[in-house]
Amino acid sequence: MEKIVRVLYIEDDENLGKLLQRNLVRRGGFVVDLAGSGEEGIGMVAMGKYDAILIDQNLPGCTGTDVIKSAVGKKVFPPMIMVTSDNNAKVAVEAMKNGAADFLNKDSELRYLELAPDIILRAIENRRVLNEREEMEIRLKENEERYRTLVELSPDGIGLLSNERFELLNPSGLRLLNIQSLQSLQGVEGFPEKHFQDFIVPEDRARFVSMMREVNSTPGRIPAWEEFTVIRKDLPEGKIAVEVAGIGFQWGGRKSVQIMFRDISDRKAQIAKLKYQALTDPLTQLPNRTLFSDRLASTVKEAWRYKHLVAVLFVDLDQFKEINDTLGHDAGDAVLVEVAKRIQTSVRGSDTVGRMGGDEFCVLLTIINDKPNAGMVAEKLLSEISAPILTHKGKCQVGASIGVSFYPSFANDPQTLLTQADAAMYQAKRNGRNRVIFYETEKETSGAHL
């Protein structure tokens, strides 16, 4: 035996006490102390150094049952075994009711001496198992309470779905779905039963049901977040964007899903704002060079597929530097904002106007019937841009030099198309400004070949 078992035997008959003591020590692995009375035994039990207690019922001063009651009252005690006289079942039963772990029948043939080691070890093992079970139950209860606290305090919505029915839903989940109580989802208190997919916009529901089916079929799978749109009629937008994840497990003997969901509307709005800022000119709110180039590339691909004509107009303002130098940059900014508005109102909604930087603008005419159409748009821009502009410093006036290039005439890629329009614009400046030059033709307004 690896561990020494310390035993206290409370027995008023000294000879019987020593007899059992010798028998246990001879067995090996036991150390046995003796107490001759109930009072002495209670004091020795209180020392807390014993693995098991053997107690004779008939003791001077107090009975074995009294000793058991005293030990049990102190809450922490080793397993106690009542030693009864021959076939005194009533005492054994009473001892077990009061907290004894087992009993040992003190028979006249002294067979109990041979049984004692096994009964002691069995009582110790049973107590160990019982203690482990109690500790496990305590830990489970603590974990459940901790988990419940985390769920209750979580900013994310957390719910338990069983057969698509809400069994649990934390306060954050109720707020996110704009629900007053869990009962209002469960078909009680006069409310119709509602499932989570009932809150999702119709176009997303099939995808959500598919996600839940996959979660149910793979319990314990690491959850993956998916985005859905949830109906919120109390909000001006009528909906919010949420991320949803689920993990399958058994609950109450049924396949269930723990569902987590969070409102990502603010995050999406922030991302959209950052994206807008990254792709938009802050002064005129037009697409910047990056976004314009991206739309140009997409338009060229579509033009190649459907075999239609595309034009790029590169616009550079004339006399703009003089306005900045004489009226100041605030007036110059006002001119740029006004020019941007005039260009936008001069083209179709399907066309794109971008600010390339400084006083340079580009116009993408997505689909045109022929090249003269682009010339008409360019001439209209010249007229609109040259009209007087009112600033806080007074009226001023600018002109524009416009270069025009076409896909697929001399360019098969977006960058070349932009470069050709830029080159035509510089030719317009060299030819006297306030005019339109086509990249590929011979005449002014119908262009000069470069």
Contacts in CASP RR format, 6 or more apart in sequence:
PFRMAT RR
TARGET T0000
AUTHOR 0000-0000-0000
METHOD contacts of the structure
MODEL  1
MEKIVRVLYIEDDENLGKLLQRNLVRRGGFVVDLAGSGEEGIGMVAMGKY
DAILIDQNLPGCTGTDVIKSAVGKKVFPPMIMVTSDNNAKVAVEAMKNGA
ADFLNKDSELRYLELAPDIILRAIENRRVLNEREEMEIRLKENEERYRTL
VELSPDGIGLLSNERFELLNPSGLRLLNIQSLQSLQGVEGFPEKHFQDFI
VPEDRARFVSMMREVNSTPGRIPAWEEFTVIRKDLPEGKIAVEVAGIGFQ
WGGRKSVQIMFRDISDRKAQIAKLKYQALTDPLTQLPNRTLFSDRLASTV
KEAWRYKHLVAVLFVDLDQFKEINDTLGHDAGDAVLVEVAKRIQTSVRGS
DTVGRMGGDEFCVLLTIINDKPNAGMVAEKLLSEISAPILTHKGKCQVGA
SIGVSFYPSFANDPQTLLTQADAAMYQAKRNGRNRVIFYETEKETSGAHL
1 28 0 8 1.000
1 29 0 8 1.000
3 29 0 8 1.000
4 29 0 8 1.000
4 30 0 8 1.000
4 31 0 8 1.000
5 29 0 8 1.000
5 30 0 8 1.000
5 31 0 8 1.000
5 51 0 8 1.000
5 52 0 8 1.000
5 120 0 8 1.000
5 121 0 8 1.000
5 124 0 8 1.000
6 30 0 8 1.000
6 31 0 8 1.000
6 33 0 8 1.000
6 49 0 8 1.000
6 50 0 8 1.000
6 51 0 8 1.000
6 52 0 8 1.000
7 24 0 8 1.000
7 30 0 8 1.000
7 31 0 8 1.000
7 32 0 8 1.000
7 33 0 8 1.000
7 50 0 8 1.000
7 51 0 8 1.000
7 52 0 8 1.000
7 53 0 8 1.000
7 54 0 8 1.000
7 120 0 8 1.000
8 32 0 8 1.000
8 33 0 8 1.000
8 34 0 8 1.000
8 35 0 8 1.000
8 41 0 8 1.000
8 44 0 8 1.000
8 45 0 8 1.000
8 50 0 8 1.000
8 52 0 8 1.000
8 53 0 8 1.000
8 54 0 8 1.000
9 17 0 8 1.000
9 20 0 8 1.000
9 21 0 8 1.000
9 32 0 8 1.000
9 33 0 8 1.000
9 34 0 8 1.000
9 35 0 8 1.000
9 53 0 8 1.000
9 54 0 8 1.000
10 34 0 8 1.000
10 35 0 8 1.000
10 36 0 8 1.000
10 37 0 8 1.000
10 38 0 8 1.000
10 40 0 8 1.000
10 41 0 8 1.000
10 44 0 8 1.000
10 53 0 8 1.000
10 54 0 8 1.000
10 55 0 8 1.000
10 56 0 8 1.000
10 59 0 8 1.000
10 64 0 8 1.000
10 67 0 8 1.000
11 17 0 8 1.000
11 20 0 8 1.000
11 34 0 8 1.000
11 35 0 8 1.000
11 36 0 8 1.000
11 54 0 8 1.000
11 56 0 8 1.000
11 59 0 8 1.000
11 83 0 8 1.000
12 36 0 8 1.000
12 37 0 8 1.000
12 56 0 8 1.000
12 58 0 8 1.000
12 59 0 8 1.000
12 60 0 8 1.000
13 56 0 8 1.000
14 34 0 8 1.000
14 36 0 8 1.000
16 56 0 8 1.000
16 106 0 8 1.000
17 34 0 8 1.000
18 34 0 8 1.000
19 110 0 8 1.000
19 113 0 8 1.000
20 32 0 8 1.000
20 54 0 8 1.000
20 113 0 8 1.000
20 116 0 8 1.000
21 32 0 8 1.000
21 34 0 8 1.000
23 113 0 8 1.000
23 114 0 8 1.000
23 116 0 8 1.000
24 30 0 8 1.000
24 32 0 8 1.000
24 116 0 8 1.000
24 117 0 8 1.000
24 120 0 8 1.000
25 31 0 8 1.000
25 32 0 8 1.000
27 117 0 8 1.000
30 117 0 8 1.000
30 120 0 8 1.000
33 44 0 8 1.000
33 50 0 8 1.000
35 41 0 8 1.000
35 44 0 8 1.000
36 59 0 8 1.000
36 60 0 8 1.000
37 59 0 8 1.000
37 60 0 8 1.000
37 61 0 8 1.000
37 62 0 8 1.000
38 59 0 8 1.000
38 60 0 8 1.000
38 61 0 8 1.000
38 62 0 8 1.000
38 64 0 8 1.000
38 66 0 8 1.000
38 67 0 8 1.000
39 61 0 8 1.000
39 62 0 8 1.000
41 67 0 8 1.000
42 62 0 8 1.000
42 67 0 8 1.000
42 70 0 8 1.000
42 71 0 8 1.000
44 50 0 8 1.000
45 53 0 8 1.000
45 67 0 8 1.000
45 70 0 8 1.000
45 71 0 8 1.000
45 77 0 8 1.000
45 78 0 8 1.000
46 74 0 8 1.000
48 78 0 8 1.000
50 78 0 8 1.000
51 78 0 8 1.000
51 79 0 8 1.000
51 124 0 8 1.000
52 78 0 8 1.000
52 79 0 8 1.000
52 80 0 8 1.000
52 81 0 8 1.000
52 120 0 8 1.000
52 123 0 8 1.000
52 124 0 8 1.000
53 67 0 8 1.000
53 71 0 8 1.000
53 77 0 8 1.000
53 78 0 8 1.000
53 79 0 8 1.000
53 80 0 8 1.000
53 81 0 8 1.000
54 80 0 8 1.000
54 81 0 8 1.000
54 83 0 8 1.000
54 104 0 8 1.000
54 116 0 8 1.000
54 120 0 8 1.000
55 64 0 8 1.000
55 67 0 8 1.000
55 68 0 8 1.000
55 80 0 8 1.000
55 81 0 8 1.000
55 82 0 8 1.000
55 83 0 8 1.000
55 95 0 8 1.000
55 100 0 8 1.000
56 64 0 8 1.000
56 83 0 8 1.000
56 106 0 8 1.000
57 63 0 8 1.000
57 64 0 8 1.000
57 65 0 8 1.000
57 82 0 8 1.000
57 83 0 8 1.000
57 84 0 8 1.000
57 85 0 8 1.000
57 88 0 8 1.000
57 91 0 8 1.000
57 95 0 8 1.000
58 64 0 8 1.000
58 85 0 8 1.000
59 67 0 8 1.000
64 82 0 8 1.000
64 95 0 8 1.000
65 82 0 8 1.000
65 91 0 8 1.000
65 94 0 8 1.000
65 95 0 8 1.000
65 98 0 8 1.000
67 80 0 8 1.000
68 80 0 8 1.000
68 82 0 8 1.000
68 95 0 8 1.000
68 98 0 8 1.000
68 99 0 8 1.000
68 100 0 8 1.000
69 98 0 8 1.000
71 77 0 8 1.000
71 80 0 8 1.000
72 98 0 8 1.000
72 99 0 8 1.000
78 124 0 8 1.000
78 127 0 8 1.000
79 101 0 8 1.000
79 102 0 8 1.000
79 123 0 8 1.000
79 124 0 8 1.000
79 126 0 8 1.000
79 127 0 8 1.000
80 95 0 8 1.000
80 99 0 8 1.000
80 100 0 8 1.000
80 101 0 8 1.000
81 100 0 8 1.000
81 101 0 8 1.000
81 102 0 8 1.000
81 103 0 8 1.000
81 104 0 8 1.000
81 119 0 8 1.000
81 120 0 8 1.000
81 123 0 8 1.000
82 91 0 8 1.000
82 92 0 8 1.000
82 95 0 8 1.000
82 96 0 8 1.000
82 100 0 8 1.000
82 102 0 8 1.000
82 103 0 8 1.000
82 104 0 8 1.000
83 103 0 8 1.000
83 104 0 8 1.000
83 106 0 8 1.000
83 112 0 8 1.000
84 91 0 8 1.000
84 92 0 8 1.000
84 95 0 8 1.000
84 103 0 8 1.000
84 104 0 8 1.000
84 105 0 8 1.000
84 106 0 8 1.000
85 91 0 8 1.000
85 106 0 8 1.000
86 105 0 8 1.000
86 106 0 8 1.000
86 107 0 8 1.000
86 108 0 8 1.000
87 105 0 8 1.000
87 107 0 8 1.000
88 105 0 8 1.000
91 103 0 8 1.000
92 100 0 8 1.000
92 103 0 8 1.000
92 105 0 8 1.000
95 103 0 8 1.000
96 102 0 8 1.000
96 103 0 8 1.000
101 123 0 8 1.000
101 126 0 8 1.000
101 127 0 8 1.000
102 119 0 8 1.000
102 122 0 8 1.000
102 123 0 8 1.000
104 112 0 8 1.000
104 115 0 8 1.000
104 116 0 8 1.000
104 119 0 8 1.000
105 112 0 8 1.000
106 112 0 8 1.000
151 158 0 8 1.000
151 168 0 8 1.000
151 170 0 8 1.000
152 170 0 8 1.000
152 171 0 8 1.000
154 170 0 8 1.000
154 172 0 8 1.000
155 172 0 8 1.000
155 262 0 8 1.000
156 172 0 8 1.000
156 173 0 8 1.000
156 260 0 8 1.000
156 261 0 8 1.000
156 262 0 8 1.000
157 169 0 8 1.000
157 170 0 8 1.000
157 172 0 8 1.000
157 173 0 8 1.000
157 176 0 8 1.000
157 260 0 8 1.000
157 261 0 8 1.000
157 262 0 8 1.000
158 168 0 8 1.000
158 169 0 8 1.000
158 170 0 8 1.000
158 172 0 8 1.000
158 173 0 8 1.000
158 258 0 8 1.000
158 259 0 8 1.000
158 260 0 8 1.000
159 166 0 8 1.000
159 167 0 8 1.000
159 168 0 8 1.000
159 169 0 8 1.000
159 170 0 8 1.000
159 173 0 8 1.000
159 258 0 8 1.000
159 259 0 8 1.000
159 260 0 8 1.000
160 166 0 8 1.000
160 167 0 8 1.000
160 168 0 8 1.000
160 169 0 8 1.000
160 251 0 8 1.000
160 256 0 8 1.000
160 257 0 8 1.000
160 258 0 8 1.000
160 259 0 8 1.000
161 167 0 8 1.000
161 195 0 8 1.000
161 196 0 8 1.000
161 212 0 8 1.000
161 256 0 8 1.000
161 257 0 8 1.000
161 258 0 8 1.000
161 259 0 8 1.000
162 251 0 8 1.000
162 254 0 8 1.000
162 255 0 8 1.000
162 256 0 8 1.000
162 257 0 8 1.000
163 254 0 8 1.000
164 195 0 8 1.000
164 196 0 8 1.000
164 197 0 8 1.000
164 212 0 8 1.000
165 186 0 8 1.000
165 193 0 8 1.000
165 195 0 8 1.000
166 182 0 8 1.000
166 185 0 8 1.000
166 186 0 8 1.000
166 194 0 8 1.000
166 195 0 8 1.000
166 196 0 8 1.000
167 251 0 8 1.000
167 256 0 8 1.000
168 182 0 8 1.000
169 177 0 8 1.000
169 179 0 8 1.000
169 182 0 8 1.000
169 185 0 8 1.000
173 179 0 8 1.000
173 261 0 8 1.000
174 180 0 8 1.000
174 181 0 8 1.000
174 182 0 8 1.000
176 230 0 8 1.000
176 240 0 8 1.000
176 242 0 8 1.000
176 261 0 8 1.000
176 262 0 8 1.000
176 263 0 8 1.000
177 199 0 8 1.000
177 230 0 8 1.000
178 232 0 8 1.000
178 233 0 8 1.000
178 234 0 8 1.000
179 185 0 8 1.000
181 189 0 8 1.000
183 189 0 8 1.000
183 191 0 8 1.000
184 191 0 8 1.000
184 194 0 8 1.000
185 191 0 8 1.000
185 193 0 8 1.000
185 194 0 8 1.000
186 193 0 8 1.000
187 193 0 8 1.000
187 194 0 8 1.000
196 208 0 8 1.000
196 259 0 8 1.000
197 205 0 8 1.000
197 208 0 8 1.000
197 209 0 8 1.000
197 212 0 8 1.000
199 230 0 8 1.000
199 231 0 8 1.000
200 208 0 8 1.000
200 228 0 8 1.000
200 229 0 8 1.000
200 230 0 8 1.000
200 231 0 8 1.000
201 228 0 8 1.000
201 229 0 8 1.000
201 230 0 8 1.000
201 231 0 8 1.000
201 239 0 8 1.000
204 228 0 8 1.000
204 229 0 8 1.000
207 226 0 8 1.000
207 228 0 8 1.000
208 228 0 8 1.000
208 244 0 8 1.000
211 226 0 8 1.000
211 244 0 8 1.000
211 246 0 8 1.000
212 246 0 8 1.000
212 257 0 8 1.000
215 221 0 8 1.000
215 223 0 8 1.000
215 246 0 8 1.000
215 247 0 8 1.000
215 248 0 8 1.000
215 257 0 8 1.000
216 248 0 8 1.000
216 255 0 8 1.000
216 257 0 8 1.000
218 248 0 8 1.000
219 247 0 8 1.000
219 248 0 8 1.000
219 249 0 8 1.000
219 250 0 8 1.000
219 255 0 8 1.000
220 247 0 8 1.000
220 248 0 8 1.000
220 249 0 8 1.000
221 247 0 8 1.000
221 248 0 8 1.000
222 247 0 8 1.000
223 245 0 8 1.000
223 246 0 8 1.000
223 247 0 8 1.000
223 260 0 8 1.000
224 245 0 8 1.000
225 243 0 8 1.000
225 244 0 8 1.000
225 245 0 8 1.000
226 243 0 8 1.000
226 244 0 8 1.000
226 245 0 8 1.000
227 241 0 8 1.000
227 242 0 8 1.000
227 243 0 8 1.000
227 244 0 8 1.000
227 264 0 8 1.000
228 241 0 8 1.000
228 242 0 8 1.000
228 243 0 8 1.000
228 244 0 8 1.000
229 239 0 8 1.000
229 240 0 8 1.000
229 241 0 8 1.000
229 242 0 8 1.000
230 239 0 8 1.000
230 240 0 8 1.000
230 241 0 8 1.000
230 242 0 8 1.000
230 261 0 8 1.000
231 238 0 8 1.000
231 239 0 8 1.000
232 238 0 8 1.000
232 239 0 8 1.000
232 240 0 8 1.000
240 263 0 8 1.000
240 265 0 8 1.000
241 263 0 8 1.000
241 264 0 8 1.000
241 265 0 8 1.000
241 268 0 8 1.000
242 261 0 8 1.000
242 262 0 8 1.000
242 263 0 8 1.000
242 264 0 8 1.000
243 261 0 8 1.000
243 262 0 8 1.000
243 264 0 8 1.000
244 259 0 8 1.000
244 260 0 8 1.000
244 261 0 8 1.000
245 259 0 8 1.000
245 260 0 8 1.000
245 261 0 8 1.000
246 257 0 8 1.000
246 258 0 8 1.000
246 259 0 8 1.000
246 260 0 8 1.000
247 257 0 8 1.000
247 258 0 8 1.000
248 255 0 8 1.000
248 256 0 8 1.000
248 257 0 8 1.000
248 258 0 8 1.000
249 256 0 8 1.000
249 257 0 8 1.000
249 258 0 8 1.000
250 256 0 8 1.000
278 290 0 8 1.000
279 287 0 8 1.000
279 288 0 8 1.000
279 290 0 8 1.000
279 291 0 8 1.000
279 294 0 8 1.000
280 286 0 8 1.000
280 287 0 8 1.000
280 288 0 8 1.000
280 291 0 8 1.000
281 287 0 8 1.000
281 288 0 8 1.000
281 354 0 8 1.000
281 355 0 8 1.000
281 357 0 8 1.000
283 333 0 8 1.000
283 336 0 8 1.000
283 337 0 8 1.000
283 355 0 8 1.000
284 336 0 8 1.000
284 337 0 8 1.000
284 340 0 8 1.000
284 355 0 8 1.000
285 340 0 8 1.000
286 340 0 8 1.000
286 344 0 8 1.000
286 353 0 8 1.000
286 354 0 8 1.000
286 355 0 8 1.000
286 361 0 8 1.000
287 295 0 8 1.000
287 352 0 8 1.000
287 353 0 8 1.000
287 354 0 8 1.000
287 355 0 8 1.000
288 354 0 8 1.000
288 355 0 8 1.000
288 356 0 8 1.000
288 357 0 8 1.000
289 354 0 8 1.000
289 355 0 8 1.000
289 356 0 8 1.000
289 357 0 8 1.000
291 354 0 8 1.000
292 352 0 8 1.000
292 354 0 8 1.000
292 356 0 8 1.000
292 362 0 8 1.000
292 364 0 8 1.000
293 414 0 8 1.000
293 415 0 8 1.000
293 418 0 8 1.000
295 352 0 8 1.000
295 364 0 8 1.000
296 312 0 8 1.000
296 352 0 8 1.000
296 364 0 8 1.000
296 414 0 8 1.000
296 417 0 8 1.000
296 418 0 8 1.000
297 414 0 8 1.000
299 310 0 8 1.000
299 352 0 8 1.000
299 364 0 8 1.000
299 366 0 8 1.000
300 310 0 8 1.000
300 407 0 8 1.000
300 413 0 8 1.000
300 414 0 8 1.000
300 417 0 8 1.000
302 366 0 8 1.000
303 309 0 8 1.000
303 310 0 8 1.000
303 367 0 8 1.000
303 407 0 8 1.000
303 408 0 8 1.000
304 408 0 8 1.000
308 367 0 8 1.000
308 368 0 8 1.000
309 367 0 8 1.000
309 368 0 8 1.000
309 369 0 8 1.000
309 370 0 8 1.000
309 371 0 8 1.000
309 406 0 8 1.000
309 407 0 8 1.000
309 408 0 8 1.000
310 364 0 8 1.000
310 365 0 8 1.000
310 366 0 8 1.000
310 367 0 8 1.000
310 368 0 8 1.000
310 406 0 8 1.000
310 407 0 8 1.000
310 417 0 8 1.000
311 364 0 8 1.000
311 365 0 8 1.000
311 368 0 8 1.000
311 371 0 8 1.000
311 373 0 8 1.000
311 374 0 8 1.000
311 377 0 8 1.000
311 404 0 8 1.000
311 405 0 8 1.000
311 406 0 8 1.000
311 407 0 8 1.000
312 362 0 8 1.000
312 363 0 8 1.000
312 364 0 8 1.000
312 365 0 8 1.000
312 404 0 8 1.000
312 405 0 8 1.000
312 406 0 8 1.000
312 407 0 8 1.000
312 417 0 8 1.000
312 418 0 8 1.000
312 420 0 8 1.000
312 421 0 8 1.000
313 362 0 8 1.000
313 363 0 8 1.000
313 365 0 8 1.000
313 374 0 8 1.000
313 377 0 8 1.000
313 378 0 8 1.000
313 381 0 8 1.000
313 402 0 8 1.000
313 403 0 8 1.000
313 404 0 8 1.000
313 421 0 8 1.000
314 356 0 8 1.000
314 360 0 8 1.000
314 361 0 8 1.000
314 362 0 8 1.000
314 402 0 8 1.000
314 403 0 8 1.000
314 404 0 8 1.000
314 405 0 8 1.000
314 418 0 8 1.000
314 421 0 8 1.000
314 422 0 8 1.000
314 424 0 8 1.000
314 425 0 8 1.000
315 343 0 8 1.000
315 360 0 8 1.000
315 361 0 8 1.000
315 362 0 8 1.000
315 363 0 8 1.000
315 381 0 8 1.000
315 385 0 8 1.000
315 400 0 8 1.000
315 401 0 8 1.000
315 402 0 8 1.000
315 403 0 8 1.000
315 425 0 8 1.000
316 359 0 8 1.000
316 360 0 8 1.000
316 361 0 8 1.000
316 400 0 8 1.000
316 401 0 8 1.000
316 402 0 8 1.000
316 425 0 8 1.000
316 429 0 8 1.000
317 335 0 8 1.000
317 339 0 8 1.000
317 359 0 8 1.000
317 360 0 8 1.000
317 385 0 8 1.000
317 398 0 8 1.000
317 399 0 8 1.000
317 400 0 8 1.000
318 398 0 8 1.000
318 399 0 8 1.000
318 400 0 8 1.000
318 401 0 8 1.000
318 429 0 8 1.000
318 433 0 8 1.000
318 434 0 8 1.000
319 397 0 8 1.000
319 398 0 8 1.000
319 399 0 8 1.000
320 332 0 8 1.000
320 335 0 8 1.000
320 359 0 8 1.000
320 398 0 8 1.000
323 331 0 8 1.000
323 332 0 8 1.000
323 335 0 8 1.000
323 396 0 8 1.000
323 398 0 8 1.000
324 331 0 8 1.000
324 332 0 8 1.000
327 391 0 8 1.000
327 393 0 8 1.000
327 394 0 8 1.000
327 396 0 8 1.000
328 393 0 8 1.000
330 391 0 8 1.000
330 392 0 8 1.000
330 393 0 8 1.000
331 391 0 8 1.000
331 392 0 8 1.000
331 393 0 8 1.000
331 394 0 8 1.000
331 396 0 8 1.000
332 391 0 8 1.000
334 389 0 8 1.000
334 391 0 8 1.000
334 392 0 8 1.000
335 389 0 8 1.000
335 391 0 8 1.000
335 396 0 8 1.000
335 398 0 8 1.000
336 355 0 8 1.000
336 358 0 8 1.000
336 359 0 8 1.000
338 389 0 8 1.000
339 361 0 8 1.000
339 385 0 8 1.000
339 389 0 8 1.000
339 398 0 8 1.000
340 353 0 8 1.000
340 355 0 8 1.000
340 361 0 8 1.000
342 381 0 8 1.000
342 384 0 8 1.000
342 385 0 8 1.000
342 387 0 8 1.000
343 353 0 8 1.000
343 361 0 8 1.000
343 363 0 8 1.000
343 381 0 8 1.000
343 384 0 8 1.000
343 385 0 8 1.000
344 353 0 8 1.000
345 384 0 8 1.000
346 377 0 8 1.000
346 380 0 8 1.000
346 381 0 8 1.000
346 384 0 8 1.000
347 353 0 8 1.000
347 363 0 8 1.000
347 365 0 8 1.000
347 377 0 8 1.000
348 365 0 8 1.000
350 366 0 8 1.000
350 367 0 8 1.000
351 363 0 8 1.000
351 364 0 8 1.000
351 365 0 8 1.000
351 366 0 8 1.000
352 363 0 8 1.000
352 364 0 8 1.000
352 366 0 8 1.000
353 361 0 8 1.000
353 362 0 8 1.000
353 363 0 8 1.000
353 364 0 8 1.000
354 361 0 8 1.000
354 362 0 8 1.000
354 363 0 8 1.000
355 361 0 8 1.000
356 362 0 8 1.000
362 418 0 8 1.000
362 421 0 8 1.000
363 377 0 8 1.000
363 381 0 8 1.000
365 373 0 8 1.000
365 374 0 8 1.000
365 377 0 8 1.000
368 374 0 8 1.000
371 406 0 8 1.000
371 438 0 8 1.000
371 441 0 8 1.000
372 446 0 8 1.000
374 404 0 8 1.000
374 406 0 8 1.000
374 438 0 8 1.000
375 404 0 8 1.000
375 436 0 8 1.000
375 438 0 8 1.000
375 445 0 8 1.000
375 446 0 8 1.000
378 402 0 8 1.000
378 403 0 8 1.000
378 404 0 8 1.000
378 436 0 8 1.000
379 436 0 8 1.000
379 445 0 8 1.000
381 400 0 8 1.000
381 402 0 8 1.000
382 399 0 8 1.000
382 400 0 8 1.000
382 402 0 8 1.000
382 434 0 8 1.000
382 435 0 8 1.000
382 436 0 8 1.000
385 398 0 8 1.000
385 399 0 8 1.000
385 400 0 8 1.000
386 397 0 8 1.000
386 398 0 8 1.000
386 399 0 8 1.000
386 400 0 8 1.000
386 434 0 8 1.000
387 397 0 8 1.000
388 395 0 8 1.000
388 396 0 8 1.000
388 397 0 8 1.000
389 395 0 8 1.000
389 396 0 8 1.000
389 397 0 8 1.000
389 398 0 8 1.000
399 433 0 8 1.000
399 434 0 8 1.000
400 434 0 8 1.000
401 425 0 8 1.000
401 426 0 8 1.000
401 428 0 8 1.000
401 429 0 8 1.000
401 432 0 8 1.000
401 433 0 8 1.000
401 434 0 8 1.000
401 435 0 8 1.000
401 437 0 8 1.000
402 425 0 8 1.000
402 428 0 8 1.000
402 435 0 8 1.000
402 436 0 8 1.000
402 437 0 8 1.000
403 421 0 8 1.000
403 422 0 8 1.000
403 424 0 8 1.000
403 425 0 8 1.000
403 427 0 8 1.000
403 428 0 8 1.000
403 436 0 8 1.000
403 437 0 8 1.000
403 438 0 8 1.000
403 439 0 8 1.000
404 421 0 8 1.000
404 424 0 8 1.000
404 436 0 8 1.000
404 437 0 8 1.000
404 438 0 8 1.000
404 439 0 8 1.000
405 411 0 8 1.000
405 417 0 8 1.000
405 418 0 8 1.000
405 420 0 8 1.000
405 421 0 8 1.000
405 424 0 8 1.000
405 438 0 8 1.000
405 439 0 8 1.000
405 440 0 8 1.000
406 417 0 8 1.000
406 438 0 8 1.000
406 439 0 8 1.000
406 440 0 8 1.000
407 417 0 8 1.000
409 439 0 8 1.000
409 440 0 8 1.000
410 416 0 8 1.000
410 420 0 8 1.000
410 439 0 8 1.000
410 440 0 8 1.000
411 417 0 8 1.000
411 420 0 8 1.000
420 439 0 8 1.000
420 450 0 8 1.000
421 439 0 8 1.000
423 439 0 8 1.000
423 450 0 8 1.000
424 437 0 8 1.000
424 438 0 8 1.000
424 439 0 8 1.000
424 447 0 8 1.000
424 450 0 8 1.000
425 437 0 8 1.000
427 437 0 8 1.000
427 448 0 8 1.000
427 450 0 8 1.000
428 435 0 8 1.000
428 436 0 8 1.000
428 437 0 8 1.000
431 437 0 8 1.000
431 444 0 8 1.000
431 448 0 8 1.000
435 444 0 8 1.000
435 445 0 8 1.000
436 444 0 8 1.000
436 445 0 8 1.000
436 447 0 8 1.000
437 444 0 8 1.000
437 447 0 8 1.000
437 448 0 8 1.000
437 450 0 8 1.000
438 446 0 8 1.000
438 447 0 8 1.000
438 448 0 8 1.000
439 450 0 8 1.000
440 449 0 8 1.000
441 447 0 8 1.000
441 448 0 8 1.000
441 449 0 8 1.000
442 448 0 8 1.000
442 449 0 8 1.000
END
